Amino acid sequence: MPTIEPSFRLGLIGTGIVGDLHLRAARNLPQVTVGAVCDIRADAARSMAEEAGATAYTSHREMLARERLDGVIITSPHNLHAEMTVDAAGAGVHVLVEKPMATTVADCTAMIEACAAAGVTLAVGHVLRFSAHAHQAAALLASGELGPVHAINHRRTAHYERGSRPDWFFDPVVAGGGIVMNVGTHGLDRIQWLGAGEVESVHAHLWKRGGLDIETDAIGVVGLSSGVKASFLFTSAGLPFTDETVVICERGSLRWSATEGTFVSEGGTERQIAPGGDHPVAAFTEQLADFADACTTGRPPLVGGDYGRSVVAAVLAIYESAGHGRPETVGSALLRSTA
Ligand SMILES: NC(=O)c1ccc[n+]([C@@H]2O[C@H](COP(=O)([O-])OP(=O)(O)OC[C@H]3O[C@@H](n4cnc5c(N)ncnc54)[C@H](O)[C@@H]3O)[C@@H](O)[C@H]2O)c1
């Protein structure tokens, strides 16, 4: 096999659970090399840098000033995404930022504007788009075999008790919210993608378990710009792991379960079209390949800043609706948050 010289020099900001997945993805791509790694935890930065053959930093600003990087991947706590993206753009470095893009719409807009002004790519890590099984589901819906989509139901479980994830996820300021802002952004991405529209209206109810300051459970309905209606349940109620979306179409339905696989039902019988259990590193690898290619060629990434902002706007409208107990439109929630 011909050897491909690395041509895309990457910096990783954040060496936690997801930082590690991005490093493993980078190793799968001969055109990408990880040149620098940053984490405020010096030991963690050093350890990942050693593994990657990269230089370790504890300040992202110092890393950006000293290194010649093509792109950075930002996997820090949610409320740091905006500042780090704007700093990277200021240094002329392309950005792939983890979901949720930021904790406010104003921050998302600042990130989009900073990257546009600097002429750098901004991609948002809605990694689901790069899952092979997700593509099969979306392709089947696009083929028209099942007719138009009418409604979507999404259910997702996640642990939300202290100790189940790093502490900052339980801080409403740092995380920007609880299960909806964190795990729900994957579900809202699925709903928007499969429903072919952006969330326009929401009616949601949230609750908290275990004396936490962030919501641990949420249930609600959303209306999409395509006319599709969707319901969601994000819960920490201790059910067996579930990550399942059912898409109700005119002539049948599609059931996409992360664990069981993807199924099509027509006339009362269900047939499997894809197995469950996508390997996460494979999707992260596809995502990074898309990012590096977008940066190199100048084409837009598959998931850009405007889309990332639409997901954050939907989350914030869910919080507004749950706060006053009535339906809410994304537009008026945004107006209120900027007033
Ligand atoms: N795409 C996915 O499937 C997926 C899955 C889980 C988490 N995430 C997202 O990835 C991001 C990180 O989540 P995680 O689970 O890896 O969290 P984590 O806590 O394991 O990692 C975050 C890292 O950021 C570091 N950090 C904090 N402040 C910093 C600073 N100022 N400079 C540099 N480093 C700093 C922390 O020390 C930590 O190592 C979040 O946005 C999260 O929502 C995405």
The ligand as an SDF file (V2000), in Angstrom:
LIG
                    3D

 44 48  0  0  0  0  0  0  0  0999 V2000
  -20.1430   12.8260   20.4890 N   0  0  0  0  0  0  0  0  0  0  0  0
  -20.4320   12.0500   21.5070 C   0  0  0  0  0  0  0  0  0  0  0  0
  -20.9260   10.9330   21.3470 O   0  0  0  0  0  0  0  0  0  0  0  0
  -20.1410   12.5370   22.8890 C   0  0  0  0  0  0  0  0  0  0  0  0
  -20.1930   11.6500   23.9620 C   0  0  0  0  0  0  0  0  0  0  0  0
  -19.8990   12.1490   25.2340 C   0  0  0  0  0  0  0  0  0  0  0  0
  -19.5640   13.4980   25.4010 C   0  0  0  0  0  0  0  0  0  0  0  0
  -19.5480   14.3270   24.3200 N   0  0  0  0  0  0  0  0  0  0  0  0
  -19.1960   15.7440   24.4590 C   0  0  0  0  0  0  0  0  0  0  0  0
  -17.7650   15.8630   24.4970 O   0  0  0  0  0  0  0  0  0  0  0  0
  -17.3910   16.9350   25.3730 C   0  0  0  0  0  0  0  0  0  0  0  0
  -16.4880   16.3980   26.4670 C   0  0  0  0  0  0  0  0  0  0  0  0
  -17.1680   15.3830   27.1810 O   0  0  0  0  0  0  0  0  0  0  0  0
  -16.3380   14.2650   27.9930 P   0  0  0  0  0  0  0  0  0  0  0  0
  -17.3240   13.2210   28.3570 O   0  0  0  0  0  0  0  0  0  0  0  0
  -15.1140   13.8820   27.2270 O   0  0  0  0  0  0  0  0  0  0  0  0
  -15.9330   15.0980   29.2830 O   0  0  0  0  0  0  0  0  0  0  0  0
  -14.6340   14.8990   30.1920 P   0  0  0  0  0  0  0  0  0  0  0  0
  -14.8790   15.6100   31.4510 O   0  0  0  0  0  0  0  0  0  0  0  0
  -14.2600   13.4470   30.2290 O   0  0  0  0  0  0  0  0  0  0  0  0
  -13.4930   15.6690   29.3450 O   0  0  0  0  0  0  0  0  0  0  0  0
  -13.4040   17.0770   29.3190 C   0  0  0  0  0  0  0  0  0  0  0  0
  -11.9220   17.4220   29.4590 C   0  0  0  0  0  0  0  0  0  0  0  0
  -11.7650   18.8320   29.2940 O   0  0  0  0  0  0  0  0  0  0  0  0
  -10.7380   19.2310   30.1950 C   0  0  0  0  0  0  0  0  0  0  0  0
  -10.8010   20.6760   30.4270 N   0  0  0  0  0  0  0  0  0  0  0  0
  -11.6150   21.3610   31.2760 C   0  0  0  0  0  0  0  0  0  0  0  0
  -11.3450   22.6770   31.1940 N   0  0  0  0  0  0  0  0  0  0  0  0
  -10.3390   22.8320   30.2950 C   0  0  0  0  0  0  0  0  0  0  0  0
   -9.6100   23.9570   29.8070 C   0  0  0  0  0  0  0  0  0  0  0  0
   -9.8670   25.2170   30.2170 N   0  0  0  0  0  0  0  0  0  0  0  0
   -8.6230   23.7270   28.8910 N   0  0  0  0  0  0  0  0  0  0  0  0
   -8.3560   22.4680   28.4650 C   0  0  0  0  0  0  0  0  0  0  0  0
   -8.9980   21.3650   28.9100 N   0  0  0  0  0  0  0  0  0  0  0  0
   -9.9910   21.5550   29.8030 C   0  0  0  0  0  0  0  0  0  0  0  0
  -11.0250   18.4120   31.4420 C   0  0  0  0  0  0  0  0  0  0  0  0
   -9.9060   18.3830   32.3180 O   0  0  0  0  0  0  0  0  0  0  0  0
  -11.3580   17.0660   30.8320 C   0  0  0  0  0  0  0  0  0  0  0  0
  -10.2140   16.2540   30.6750 O   0  0  0  0  0  0  0  0  0  0  0  0
  -18.7080   17.5400   25.8420 C   0  0  0  0  0  0  0  0  0  0  0  0
  -19.0770   18.5510   24.9490 O   0  0  0  0  0  0  0  0  0  0  0  0
  -19.6800   16.3770   25.7410 C   0  0  0  0  0  0  0  0  0  0  0  0
  -21.0350   16.7410   25.6250 O   0  0  0  0  0  0  0  0  0  0  0  0
  -19.7980   13.8680   23.0790 C   0  0  0  0  0  0  0  0  0  0  0  0
  1  2  1  0
  2  3  2  0
  2  4  1  0
  4  5  1  0
  4 44  2  0
  5  6  2  0
  6  7  1  0
  7  8  2  0
  8  9  1  0
  8 44  1  0
  9 10  1  0
  9 42  1  0
 10 11  1  0
 11 12  1  0
 11 40  1  0
 12 13  1  0
 13 14  1  0
 14 15  2  0
 14 16  1  0
 14 17  1  0
 17 18  1  0
 18 19  2  0
 18 20  1  0
 18 21  1  0
 21 22  1  0
 22 23  1  0
 23 24  1  0
 23 38  1  0
 24 25  1  0
 25 26  1  0
 25 36  1  0
 26 27  1  0
 26 35  1  0
 27 28  2  0
 28 29  1  0
 29 30  1  0
 29 35  2  0
 30 31  1  0
 30 32  2  0
 32 33  1  0
 33 34  2  0
 34 35  1  0
 36 37  1  0
 36 38  1  0
 38 39  1  0
 40 41  1  0
 40 42  1  0
 42 43  1  0
M  CHG  2   8   1  16  -1
M  END
$$$$
